[in-house]
Amino acid sequence: MERFTGIIGIVVIFAIAFLMSNNKKAINLRLVFSGLALQILIAILVLKVPFITNFFALLGRGMAKIEQFATQGAAFVYGGIMVDTHDGGAAAFGMKHTFVFAFSVTATIILVCVLVAILYHIGIMQRVVAVIARAMNFVMRASGAEALSNIASAFVGQVEAQVMIRPYLPTMTKSELLSSMAGSMACIAGGILIVYVNMGAKAEYLLTASLMAAPAALVISKIIYPETEEPVTKGRVKLEVKKEHTNLIDAISHGASDGMKIAINVIAMLIGFIALIAFINYGLGKIYPELSLDYIFGKLFYPLAWSMGVPLDDVQQVATLMGQKITINEFVAFDTMTHHLAKPLSEKGLIIASFAICGFANFASVGMQIGGIGALVPERRADLAKLGIRALISGTLASYLSATIAGMLI
């Protein structure tokens, strides 16, 4: 019965998007249904076809291997702290079976940024993105620019994805801008994805979620803000990216430097947000002993989590994760899911939760996109600001749609 509950979730998600639409008569039903079909196809292939499932499991093991390589680099810098590669530096502080984020994850972020910089410099990243974007463009008839941006978001960061379509940003329609922003909200960069795997999330679920997020973001954003103009890149996919580095060594150096900046930013963000949560929970606890942000999120998102097909025993916890992700950030949600739940989630609950919180859709990302993309194309900053909340909602609903579909297949 829970499998069919997901149908309610799909209807609810589309109903929310439809009610928010600024031009209901202009909604392109062909794009919506072809995008939904593409999502379902990806989910079936990855979750139900054995050899593809095994391939994604292999990719997951490869990601775990990358974490081991990163630890080797960290061991040289941190010395004895990283001797035991399985506890993330916990043993050096007298702790057992404790995950120390600063030592385990920062090294992984740096290594992945180096690998991405190498792939980007030699042109492999661009070719992979272009091939997948052409396929999505053919199926959904999206413009080339928004297809490229959405696919790129599954590999690189929110702003970096827009760099790949920088020549088109000044002339993109508002509908294209929204779909590009929503794609970056719904997807998750490869480097950060590996961080979540390192934290304990299952790689195959996150990989599938990020792939499904690209068409999902297009579907939801085109319902909320249908295309009524003629995109410059309609019917064509052309990637125009200039090399930013002199040679491979320069690319590696910049990749490592960028990785460190990201790692420090992530650490600072987590310290700030988690400390703030503790502060707020302390205040709420003074009002009523059992009152906390987790309790509030669990109640607010309970109906939606249930409609998405989450098993009843897991609904409260998954609803809390959904609330944490959109109001705080996905790092806190994944940390809660992998280390701080009152009881383990069922397999289905874990899959739906992993898909639902896989993405950058949170309030901080709105500011990041306005600032980052606005720096690339200052003349569109006002449009970016107006579309920010719509992009947040589109990205969130896209993740929920993917989660619901995945849950129906389990």
C-alpha positions as CSV (number, residue, x, y, z in Angstrom):
1,M,0.0,0.0,0.0
2,E,2.9,2.4,0.8
3,R,4.1,2.0,-2.8
4,F,0.9,3.5,-4.1
5,T,1.0,6.2,-1.5
6,G,3.7,7.7,-3.6
7,I,1.1,8.5,-6.3
8,I,-0.5,10.9,-3.8
9,G,3.0,12.5,-3.3
10,I,3.5,13.0,-7.1
11,V,0.0,14.6,-7.3
12,V,0.7,16.9,-4.4
13,I,4.1,17.9,-5.7
14,F,2.7,18.8,-9.2
15,A,-0.3,20.5,-7.5
16,I,2.0,22.8,-5.5
17,A,4.0,23.6,-8.7
18,F,0.8,24.2,-10.7
19,L,-0.6,26.6,-8.0
20,M,2.6,28.6,-8.1
21,S,2.7,28.8,-11.9
22,N,2.8,32.4,-13.2
23,N,1.2,31.3,-16.5
24,K,-0.8,28.1,-16.2
25,K,-2.0,28.2,-19.8
26,A,1.6,28.2,-21.2
27,I,2.7,25.0,-19.4
28,N,4.4,22.7,-22.0
29,L,2.8,19.3,-21.2
30,R,5.1,17.5,-23.6
31,L,8.1,18.7,-21.7
32,V,6.5,17.9,-18.3
33,F,5.5,14.3,-19.3
34,S,8.7,13.6,-21.2
35,G,10.8,14.8,-18.2
36,L,8.8,12.7,-15.8
37,A,9.2,9.7,-18.1
38,L,12.9,10.3,-18.2
39,Q,13.1,10.4,-14.4
40,I,11.2,7.2,-14.1
41,L,13.4,5.5,-16.7
42,I,16.6,6.5,-14.9
43,A,15.2,5.2,-11.6
44,I,14.1,1.9,-13.1
45,L,17.4,1.4,-14.8
46,V,19.5,2.2,-11.8
47,L,17.4,0.6,-9.1
48,K,15.9,-2.4,-10.9
49,V,18.3,-3.5,-13.8
50,P,21.0,-5.7,-12.2
51,F,24.0,-4.9,-14.3
52,I,23.3,-1.1,-14.1
53,T,22.7,-1.4,-10.3
54,N,26.0,-3.3,-10.0
55,F,27.7,-0.6,-12.1
56,F,26.5,2.2,-9.7
57,A,27.5,0.1,-6.7
58,L,31.0,-0.2,-8.3
59,L,31.1,3.6,-8.7
60,G,30.2,3.8,-5.0
61,R,33.1,1.6,-4.1
62,G,35.3,3.8,-6.3
63,M,34.2,6.8,-4.3
64,A,35.1,5.1,-1.1
65,K,38.5,4.4,-2.7
66,I,39.0,8.1,-3.4
67,E,38.4,8.7,0.3
68,Q,41.2,6.3,1.1
69,F,43.6,8.0,-1.3
70,A,42.7,11.4,0.2
71,T,43.6,10.0,3.7
72,Q,47.1,9.2,2.4
73,G,47.6,12.8,1.6
74,A,46.1,13.9,4.9
75,A,48.4,11.5,6.8
76,F,51.5,13.3,5.5
77,V,50.1,16.6,6.7
78,Y,48.5,15.5,10.0
79,G,50.9,12.7,10.9
80,G,49.8,10.4,13.7
81,I,46.3,11.9,13.8
82,M,45.5,10.1,10.6
83,V,47.4,6.9,11.2
84,D,44.1,4.9,11.6
85,T,42.4,5.6,8.2
86,H,39.1,4.2,9.4
87,D,38.3,6.5,12.3
88,G,39.0,9.9,10.6
89,G,41.5,11.0,13.3
90,A,39.3,10.1,16.3
91,A,41.8,7.7,17.9
92,A,44.4,10.4,18.3
93,F,42.0,12.2,20.6
94,G,41.1,9.1,22.6
95,M,37.8,8.7,20.9
96,K,36.5,5.4,19.6
97,H,34.3,5.0,16.5
98,T,33.8,8.7,16.2
99,F,33.7,10.6,12.9
100,V,35.9,13.7,12.9
101,F,34.7,15.9,10.0
102,A,37.7,18.3,9.9
103,F,40.2,15.5,9.3
104,S,38.3,13.0,7.2
105,V,36.2,15.2,4.9
106,T,38.5,18.2,4.1
107,A,41.1,15.9,2.5
108,T,38.4,14.3,0.3
109,I,37.1,17.7,-0.9
110,I,40.6,18.8,-1.9
111,L,41.4,15.6,-3.8
112,V,38.0,15.6,-5.6
113,C,38.5,19.3,-6.6
114,V,42.0,18.4,-8.0
115,L,40.5,15.5,-10.0
116,V,37.7,17.7,-11.4
117,A,40.2,20.4,-12.3
118,I,42.2,17.8,-14.2
119,L,39.2,16.5,-16.1
120,Y,38.1,20.0,-16.8
121,H,41.5,21.0,-18.1
122,I,41.9,18.1,-20.5
123,G,38.3,18.5,-21.7
124,I,36.7,15.3,-20.5
125,M,34.3,17.0,-18.2
126,Q,32.9,19.3,-20.9
127,R,32.5,16.4,-23.3
128,V,30.6,14.2,-20.8
129,V,28.3,17.1,-19.9
130,A,27.7,18.0,-23.6
131,V,26.7,14.4,-24.5
132,I,24.2,14.0,-21.7
133,A,22.8,17.5,-22.3
134,R,22.2,16.7,-26.0
135,A,20.3,13.5,-24.9
136,M,18.1,15.5,-22.5
137,N,17.6,18.3,-25.1
138,F,16.4,15.6,-27.6
139,V,14.0,14.0,-25.2
140,M,12.6,17.1,-23.4
141,R,13.1,19.8,-26.1
142,A,14.7,22.1,-23.5
143,S,17.0,24.9,-24.7
144,G,20.7,24.0,-25.1
145,A,21.8,26.4,-22.4
146,E,19.4,25.2,-19.7
147,A,20.1,21.5,-20.6
148,L,23.9,22.1,-20.3
149,S,23.5,24.0,-17.0
150,N,21.3,21.3,-15.4
151,I,23.6,18.4,-16.4
152,A,26.7,20.4,-15.4
153,S,25.2,20.9,-11.9
154,A,25.4,17.1,-11.3
155,F,29.2,17.3,-11.7
156,V,30.3,20.8,-10.6
157,G,29.1,23.4,-8.1
158,Q,26.2,25.8,-8.4
159,V,28.1,28.8,-9.8
160,E,30.6,26.6,-11.8
161,A,27.7,25.1,-13.7
162,Q,26.7,28.6,-14.9
163,V,30.3,29.4,-16.0
164,M,29.8,26.7,-18.6
165,I,27.0,28.7,-20.2
166,R,28.4,32.1,-19.4
167,P,28.2,33.4,-23.0
168,Y,24.4,32.8,-23.0
169,L,23.5,34.2,-19.6
170,P,22.9,37.8,-20.8
171,T,20.3,36.7,-23.3
172,M,18.7,33.8,-21.5
173,T,14.9,34.1,-20.9
174,K,13.6,34.3,-17.3
175,S,12.3,30.8,-17.7
176,E,15.7,29.5,-18.7
177,L,17.4,31.4,-15.8
178,L,14.9,29.8,-13.4
179,S,15.5,26.3,-14.7
180,S,19.2,26.7,-14.6
181,M,19.1,28.0,-11.0
182,A,16.7,25.2,-10.0
183,G,18.9,22.6,-11.5
184,S,21.8,23.8,-9.4
185,M,19.6,23.7,-6.3
186,A,18.3,20.2,-7.0
187,C,21.6,18.5,-8.1
188,I,24.7,18.1,-6.0
189,A,28.3,18.5,-7.1
190,G,30.4,15.4,-7.4
191,G,32.9,16.6,-4.8
192,I,30.3,17.2,-2.2
193,L,28.6,13.9,-3.0
194,I,31.7,12.0,-2.1
195,V,31.7,13.9,1.2
196,Y,28.3,12.6,2.0
197,V,29.4,9.1,1.1
198,N,32.3,9.6,3.5
199,M,29.8,10.6,6.2
200,G,27.9,7.3,5.7
201,A,25.3,7.9,2.9
202,K,25.0,5.3,0.1
203,A,26.8,6.4,-3.1
204,E,24.4,4.6,-5.5
205,Y,21.4,6.4,-4.0
206,L,23.1,9.8,-4.2
207,L,24.3,9.3,-7.8
208,T,20.9,8.3,-8.9
209,A,19.3,11.2,-7.1
210,S,21.6,13.7,-8.7
211,L,21.0,12.2,-12.2
212,M,17.2,12.3,-11.8
213,A,17.4,15.8,-10.4
214,A,18.4,17.4,-13.7
215,P,15.2,16.5,-15.6
216,A,13.1,16.9,-12.5
217,A,14.3,20.5,-12.0
218,L,13.4,21.3,-15.6
219,V,10.0,19.8,-15.2
220,I,9.1,21.6,-12.0
221,S,10.6,25.0,-13.1
222,K,8.8,24.9,-16.4
223,I,5.5,24.4,-14.6
224,I,6.3,27.3,-12.1
225,Y,7.6,29.6,-14.9
226,P,6.6,28.3,-18.4
227,E,8.6,29.4,-21.4
228,T,6.8,32.2,-23.3
229,E,9.8,33.5,-25.3
230,E,12.1,32.2,-27.9
231,P,15.4,31.0,-26.3
232,V,18.6,31.8,-28.3
233,T,19.8,28.2,-27.9
234,K,16.6,26.5,-28.7
235,G,17.2,23.2,-30.4
236,R,21.0,23.3,-30.1
237,V,23.6,22.4,-27.5
238,K,27.0,24.2,-27.9
239,L,29.5,24.2,-25.0
240,E,31.8,27.2,-25.0
241,V,34.3,27.1,-22.2
242,K,37.8,28.6,-22.3
243,K,40.7,27.0,-20.5
244,E,41.5,28.9,-17.3
245,H,44.8,27.2,-16.5
246,T,48.2,27.4,-18.3
247,N,48.9,23.7,-18.1
248,L,48.1,20.6,-16.1
249,I,50.2,21.5,-13.1
250,D,48.5,24.9,-12.9
251,A,45.1,23.2,-13.0
252,I,46.1,20.8,-10.2
253,S,47.4,23.7,-8.1
254,H,44.2,25.7,-8.6
255,G,42.1,22.6,-7.9
256,A,43.8,22.0,-4.6
257,S,43.6,25.7,-3.6
258,D,39.9,25.8,-4.5
259,G,39.3,22.6,-2.6
260,M,40.8,24.1,0.6
261,K,38.6,27.2,0.2
262,I,35.5,25.0,-0.1
263,A,36.6,22.8,2.9
264,I,37.2,25.8,5.2
265,N,33.9,27.3,4.1
266,V,32.1,24.1,4.8
267,I,33.7,23.7,8.3
268,A,32.9,27.3,9.2
269,M,29.3,26.9,8.0
270,L,28.8,23.7,10.0
271,I,30.2,25.2,13.2
272,G,28.0,28.3,12.8
273,F,24.8,26.5,11.9
274,I,25.1,23.6,14.4
275,A,26.0,26.0,17.2
276,L,23.0,28.2,16.2
277,I,20.7,25.2,16.3
278,A,21.9,24.3,19.8
279,F,21.3,27.9,20.8
280,I,17.7,27.9,19.4
281,N,16.9,24.5,20.9
282,Y,18.0,25.7,24.3
283,G,15.6,28.7,24.0
284,L,12.8,26.5,22.8
285,G,13.4,24.0,25.6
286,K,12.9,26.8,28.1
287,I,9.5,27.4,26.7
288,Y,8.5,23.7,26.6
289,P,10.9,20.8,27.5
290,E,10.2,18.7,24.5
291,L,10.1,21.6,22.0
292,S,13.0,21.7,19.5
293,L,13.7,22.5,15.8
294,D,13.6,18.8,15.1
295,Y,10.2,18.5,16.7
296,I,8.9,21.5,14.7
297,F,10.3,20.3,11.4
298,G,8.9,16.8,12.0
299,K,5.4,18.1,12.4
300,L,5.5,20.7,9.5
301,F,6.8,18.2,6.9
302,Y,5.0,15.1,8.3
303,P,2.1,15.2,5.7
304,L,4.4,15.7,2.7
305,A,6.8,13.0,3.9
306,W,3.8,10.6,4.4
307,S,2.4,11.3,0.9
308,M,5.8,10.6,-0.6
309,G,5.5,7.0,0.5
310,V,7.8,7.0,3.6
311,P,6.9,4.1,5.9
312,L,4.9,5.2,8.9
313,D,7.6,4.3,11.4
314,D,10.0,6.6,9.6
315,V,7.8,9.5,8.7
316,Q,8.6,11.7,11.7
317,Q,12.4,11.3,11.3
318,V,12.4,11.8,7.5
319,A,10.1,14.9,7.9
320,T,12.7,16.3,10.3
321,L,15.5,15.7,7.8
322,M,13.5,17.4,5.0
323,G,12.9,20.4,7.3
324,Q,16.6,20.6,8.3
325,K,17.7,20.5,4.7
326,I,15.7,23.3,3.4
327,T,15.8,25.7,6.4
328,I,19.4,25.0,7.5
329,N,21.4,23.0,4.9
330,E,22.0,19.5,3.5
331,F,25.2,18.9,5.5
332,V,23.3,19.1,8.8
333,A,20.5,16.9,7.4
334,F,23.0,14.2,6.2
335,D,24.9,14.4,9.5
336,T,21.7,13.8,11.3
337,M,20.7,11.0,9.0
338,T,24.0,9.1,9.3
339,H,24.9,9.8,12.9
340,H,22.1,11.2,15.1
341,L,18.8,9.5,14.4
342,A,16.9,8.1,17.4
343,K,16.5,4.8,15.5
344,P,17.8,3.5,12.1
345,L,15.5,4.1,9.1
346,S,14.1,1.2,7.1
347,E,15.6,0.6,3.7
348,K,12.8,2.4,2.0
349,G,12.8,5.2,4.4
350,L,16.6,5.6,3.9
351,I,16.3,5.7,0.2
352,I,13.5,8.3,0.2
353,A,15.4,10.4,2.7
354,S,18.6,10.2,0.7
355,F,16.9,11.4,-2.4
356,A,14.9,14.1,-0.7
357,I,17.8,15.8,1.0
358,C,20.3,15.3,-1.9
359,G,20.7,18.8,-3.3
360,F,21.7,22.3,-2.5
361,A,18.2,23.7,-2.1
362,N,18.3,25.8,1.0
363,F,18.0,29.5,1.9
364,A,21.8,30.0,2.0
365,S,22.0,28.8,-1.6
366,V,19.7,31.5,-2.8
367,G,22.2,34.1,-1.7
368,M,25.0,32.1,-3.1
369,Q,23.4,32.0,-6.5
370,I,22.4,35.6,-6.6
371,G,25.9,36.6,-5.6
372,G,27.8,34.1,-7.7
373,I,25.8,34.2,-10.9
374,G,25.3,37.9,-10.5
375,A,29.0,38.4,-10.6
376,L,29.1,36.5,-14.0
377,V,26.3,38.6,-15.4
378,P,25.7,41.8,-13.3
379,E,22.9,43.1,-15.6
380,R,20.7,40.1,-14.7
381,R,21.2,40.4,-10.9
382,A,17.7,41.9,-10.4
383,D,16.2,38.9,-12.3
384,L,18.2,36.5,-10.3
385,A,17.0,38.0,-7.0
386,K,13.3,37.9,-8.2
387,L,13.7,34.2,-9.2
388,G,15.6,33.1,-6.1
389,I,12.8,31.8,-3.9
390,R,11.1,30.2,-7.0
391,A,14.4,28.4,-7.7
392,L,14.6,27.2,-4.1
393,I,11.0,25.8,-4.2
394,S,11.6,24.3,-7.7
395,G,14.8,22.5,-6.6
396,T,13.2,21.3,-3.4
397,L,10.1,19.9,-5.2
398,A,12.4,18.3,-7.8
399,S,14.3,16.4,-5.1
400,Y,11.0,15.3,-3.5
401,L,9.7,14.1,-6.9
402,S,12.8,12.0,-7.4
403,A,12.5,10.6,-3.9
404,T,8.8,9.7,-4.4
405,I,9.5,7.9,-7.7
406,A,12.5,6.0,-6.1
407,G,10.3,5.0,-3.2
408,M,7.6,3.6,-5.4
409,L,10.1,1.2,-7.0
410,I,11.2,-0.3,-3.7
